[in-house]
């Protein structure tokens, strides 16, 4: 079992709060990713779960047992760090077995656990090698294996792929996802990379300023963010934003005025807004529409086109926008930077945020995706 419950968890150093009011339940077998900008408190929270940082407020329970005061080595929790920290003079098998030897685990049990972990991680042929003879991805798998042999109820990963190059990160993401599928264990993963979060998580916990900004399935956060901060962090490229003026708030649609004066009826509940107030319109790079389907359009001029093969990211200059506006296009799309163009908008493809950053609830349905978030 590996059900972890956090109630009102907080952490302060010399009276300065780093994390506060963290309420979260992680179910047995769930893969949860903590994500957020640098300094948001995600690693601190992970270290409190591991027992490497004291908890200064709240209660933490593992399978119903309070663990606030239990030392790290006695918690049924294993942690994989950003650094491999392998002993260079030991073989792969010895590195994986070292913690078990310290805890005086019987030799037969050590051998069984190491062989089992090596089979899962495809390390059988490498057990006699030294770390210097391994690639970065292989070393990271040994570090995971060192935790796996302990057979913990909960696995913690602290940015384990940040030291790898791009191709190895993709390979290791797949292997970690496969490891979770095989083990069915509870896993908590910290990263600043929202692509890792989107591809690995059953649920994402997005942290900001030491608090939880939103919790939910990856696509729920993507399509139904609860704030402009969440919308801007989740998704690559970053969501496009434009300042707009509220013309007519409504519960089914809310009409706004674009920077050039055009009206657009956005499919959101804008009842919390007031007519004449300022707001922010959000449009994902893939949510611009063709001219014949557009309800309004933005005059734009192409500045840069990133041709990625499978897609093209076209960056445009749009008067009044908060920075460049990016549109995702087919990889073979033809673009002419010498001619002005128009980016089509449809109200049911847009987001709307109040001037304080709160999202107006979207009034659309996306099959298989639940709007909002649950903790």
ABEGO torsion letter per residue (X at the ends): XBBBBBBGBBBBBGGBBABBGBBBBBBBGBBBBBBEBBGAGAAAAAAAAAGABBBABEBBBBGGBBAAABBAAABBBBBBBABAGBBAABBAAAAAAAAAAAAGBBAAAAAAAAAAAAAAAGAAAAAABBAAABBAAAAAAAAAAAAAAAGBABBBBBGAAAABBAAAAAAAAAAAAAAAAAAGBBBBBBBABAAAAAAABABBBBBBGGBBABBEBAAAAAABBABAAAAAABEOBBBBBBBBBBABBBAABBBBBBAAGBBBBBBBBAAABBBGBBBBBBBBAAABBBAAABABBBBBBBABBBBAGABBBBBBBBBGBBEBBBBBBBAABBBBAABBBBBBBBAAABBBBBAAGBBBBBBBBBBGBBBEBBX
